[in-house]
C-alpha cells in the first residue's frame, strides 16, 4: 500500500515538478502526517528534496521515475489498453515498441496472444524495440523474434537511446509502431518526458506503415515536456475511456481512429 502511495506521489512530481502536503493528502486520501512521512521517505531515497510544506524534484538529478514504480500506477487500465492494442496486430507483423510501462504490457500480451502463435510452430511476429525489459519479456518465446536497437542504456527506464539507437532503427521496416506516451493533447499532440525518448519514438513512427499510440485516460489532455508526434501522424489511439472535448474533436479532425478497450 505504501509503495503504491509513493509511486503516485512520484507520478505527480514527474508531471508538476513540485507537490505540497495538501496536494498529496487530497490526491491520495491520506492524513497530513502520512503525507509528510511519505515525502520524507522519498527524500531519504534521494528521489526528491523536501521543501517547506512539500517536496520538489531534485534540480540536478535528471530525475526519471524508475520503471518498477511507474508500473503500479493505473495498472488495470494499462493492461486493458494492451489487450486491445494486440488485437490490431496480425500474424507475421513486425511491431515496433518504445519503452514504458504500457508498451511493456503490450509486449506481454503479444507473447501470450493465441492468434499470434501459429499451430505449426512458425514465427508469429517480430518485435523491434529499444527497451531491454521488453526484449527479455518476449525473447524466450519460440514463435517470436526480437530485434534490439543499439545505443546507451538509461538505467531507470531500461531503454537504449542516443545516435546509435536512432541509426539502427532507421534501417528497419515496421508494419506497426506501438508507442507509449506521457500525454495526448488537442494542441500539442502526443508528448513524452524526454528528448531522447521523443527521438526514438519519431524514428519508430517514421519506419512504420501504421502508428498506434497507447495511452490510458489519465493521459488525456496531459502534456509531457517533449513533443513526439502531431495527431495527424497517429493512425490509432488505444485507450480505456473515450476522450472528451476538446481532445475528441482534435482526434476526429486529424483522422485518428479511437479504440476503447473493453471494460474502459
C-alpha positions in Angstrom: 0.0 0.0 0.0 2.7 2.4 0.9 4.7 1.6 -2.2 1.6 2.5 -4.3 1.3 5.8 -2.5 5.0 6.6 -3.1 4.6 5.7 -6.8 1.6 8.0 -7.1 3.5 10.9 -5.4 6.3 10.4 -7.9 3.7 10.5 -10.7 2.6 13.9 -9.5 6.2 15.1 -9.2 7.1 13.9 -12.7 4.1 15.9 -14.0 4.4 19.1 -12.0 7.9 19.2 -10.5 6.6 20.1 -7.0 3.9 18.9 -4.6 2.5 20.2 -1.4 1.5 18.1 1.6 -2.1 19.3 1.0 -2.0 18.0 -2.6 -0.7 14.6 -1.5 -3.4 14.4 1.2 -6.2 15.3 -1.3 -4.9 13.1 -4.2 -4.2 10.0 -2.1 -6.9 10.5 0.6 -4.3 10.3 3.5 -3.7 12.4 6.6 -1.2 15.2 6.6 1.0 13.2 8.9 1.1 10.2 6.4 1.7 12.6 3.5 4.7 14.1 5.4 6.1 10.7 6.2 5.8 9.6 2.5 7.6 12.7 1.3 10.3 12.1 4.0 10.7 8.6 2.7 11.2 9.7 -0.9 13.7 12.4 0.3 15.7 9.7 2.2 15.9 7.7 -1.1 17.3 10.9 -2.8 14.4 11.0 -5.2 13.1 14.4 -4.1 14.1 17.3 -2.0 11.9 18.3 0.9 10.7 21.9 0.9 8.6 23.9 3.4 5.2 22.3 3.1 6.0 19.8 0.3 8.7 18.4 -1.9 10.3 19.0 -5.3 12.2 17.0 -7.9 15.9 17.4 -7.4 17.0 20.1 -9.8 20.3 18.5 -10.8 19.2 14.8 -10.6 17.9 14.3 -14.2 15.1 12.7 -12.4 13.2 9.9 -14.1 10.9 7.7 -12.1 12.0 4.0 -12.1 10.1 1.7 -14.4 9.0 -0.5 -11.5 7.4 2.4 -9.7 5.5 3.5 -12.8 4.1 0.1 -13.4 1.8 0.2 -10.4 0.0 3.4 -11.5 -3.2 2.8 -13.4 -2.1 -0.9 -13.8 -5.6 -2.3 -14.8 -6.1 0.4 -17.4 -2.8 -0.3 -19.0 -3.5 -4.0 -19.1 -6.9 -3.4 -20.8 -5.2 -1.0 -23.3 -2.5 -3.5 -24.1 -5.1 -6.3 -24.8 -6.9 -4.0 -27.2 -3.7 -2.9 -28.9 -2.7 -6.5 -29.5 -6.0 -7.1 -31.4 -4.6 -4.7 -34.1 -1.6 -7.0 -34.7 -1.7 -9.8 -37.3 0.4 -12.9 -37.7 3.7 -12.1 -39.4 3.6 -8.4 -38.4 6.8 -6.6 -37.4 5.9 -4.5 -34.4 8.0 -1.5 -33.1 7.7 -0.8 -29.4 9.3 2.0 -27.5 10.0 1.7 -23.7 7.5 2.3 -21.0 5.0 0.5 -18.7 2.1 0.4 -21.2 4.3 -0.9 -24.1 5.7 -3.5 -21.7 2.2 -4.7 -21.1 1.7 -4.7 -24.9 4.8 -7.0 -25.2 3.4 -9.4 -22.5 0.1 -9.6 -24.3 1.8 -10.1 -27.7 3.8 -13.0 -26.2 0.7 -14.8 -24.9 -1.8 -14.0 -27.7 -3.2 -17.2 -29.2 -3.8 -15.6 -32.6 -0.1 -14.8 -32.9 1.2 -18.3 -32.1 0.7 -20.4 -35.2 -0.2 -24.1 -34.6 2.6 -25.2 -36.9 5.3 -23.6 -34.8 6.2 -21.0 -37.3 7.0 -17.4 -36.4 4.0 -15.4 -35.2 5.5 -11.9 -35.1 8.7 -9.8 -34.7 9.3 -7.1 -32.2 11.7 -4.3 -32.8 12.5 -2.3 -29.6 15.0 -0.1 -27.8 13.8 -1.4 -24.4 15.8 -4.1 -22.7 13.0 -5.3 -20.4 10.6 -5.7 -23.4 13.2 -7.8 -25.2 13.5 -10.0 -22.1 9.7 -10.4 -21.9 9.5 -11.8 -25.4 12.8 -13.3 -26.3 12.2 -16.8 -24.9 9.0 -17.3 -26.9 9.7 -19.7 -29.8 7.1 -18.1 -32.1 8.6 -14.6 -31.6 11.6 -12.8 -33.0 13.2 -9.9 -31.2 15.4 -7.2 -32.8 17.1 -4.7 -30.4 18.4 -1.3 -31.3 21.9 -0.2 -30.4 22.5 2.7 -28.1 23.3 3.7 -24.5 21.3 2.2 -21.6 19.3 4.6 -19.5 19.3 2.8 -16.1 15.9 3.8 -14.8 13.8 3.2 -17.9 16.0 0.3 -19.3 15.8 2.0 -22.7 18.6 2.3 -25.3 18.9 5.8 -26.7 21.3 8.2 -28.5 22.6 8.4 -32.1 23.4 4.6 -32.3 19.8 3.7 -31.3 18.4 6.1 -33.8 20.6 4.9 -36.7 19.8 1.3 -36.1 16.1 1.9 -36.0 16.2 3.9 -39.2 17.2 0.7 -41.1 14.1 -1.3 -40.1 10.6 -1.5 -41.8 7.7 -1.9 -39.4 4.1 -3.0 -40.0 3.1 -1.1 -36.9 4.7 1.1 -34.3 3.1 0.9 -30.9 4.1 4.0 -28.9 3.7 4.8 -25.2 3.5 8.5 -24.3 3.3 10.8 -21.4 0.2 12.6 -22.7 -2.1 13.2 -25.7 -3.3 16.7 -26.1 -5.6 18.5 -28.5 -3.0 21.2 -29.2 0.4 19.6 -28.7 -0.4 16.0 -29.9 1.5 13.1 -28.4 4.2 14.1 -26.0 6.8 12.4 -23.9 9.1 13.0 -21.0 12.5 13.3 -22.6 14.1 14.5 -25.8 15.8 11.1 -26.3 12.5 9.3 -25.9 10.9 11.6 -28.4 13.7 11.0 -30.9 13.3 7.2 -30.7 9.5 7.4 -30.9 9.7 9.6 -34.0 12.2 7.2 -35.6 9.9 4.2 -35.0 6.9 6.1 -36.3 8.9 7.1 -39.5 9.7 3.4 -40.1 6.1 2.2 -39.7 3.2 1.7 -42.0 0.8 2.4 -39.1 1.3 4.3 -35.9 -0.6 3.3 -32.8 -0.5 5.3 -29.6 -1.4 3.5 -26.4 -2.5 5.8 -23.5 -4.9 5.3 -20.7 -7.4 8.0 -19.8 -5.1 9.6 -17.2 -3.0 10.9 -20.1 -5.9 12.6 -22.0 -5.2 16.3 -22.2 -1.9 15.9 -20.4 1.4 17.0 -21.9 5.0 15.9 -21.3 7.8 18.4 -21.9 8.8 17.0 -25.3 6.7 16.8 -28.4 6.6 13.4 -30.0 4.1 13.4 -32.8 1.4 15.7 -34.2 -2.0 14.0 -34.1 -2.0 13.8 -37.9 0.9 11.3 -37.7 -1.1 9.0 -35.5 -3.4 6.4 -37.1 -4.9 4.8 -34.0 -5.3 5.8 -30.3 -6.0 2.9 -28.0 -7.3 3.9 -24.6 -9.6 2.7 -21.8 -12.1 5.6 -21.9 -13.4 7.7 -24.8 -11.7 11.1 -24.9 -13.8 14.2 -24.1 -13.9 17.5 -25.9 -11.6 19.2 -27.0 -9.3 16.2 -27.4 -12.1 14.1 -29.0 -12.7 16.8 -31.7 -9.0 17.2 -32.4 -8.6 13.4 -32.8 -11.6 13.3 -35.2 -10.2 16.3 -37.2 -6.8 14.6 -37.5 -8.4 11.4 -38.7 -7.3 9.3 -35.7 -9.3 6.2 -35.1 -10.0 5.8 -31.4 -10.2 2.2 -30.0 -11.7 2.0 -26.4 -10.6 -1.2 -24.6 -13.4 -3.5 -23.3 -14.2 -2.5 -19.8 -12.9 1.0 -20.3 
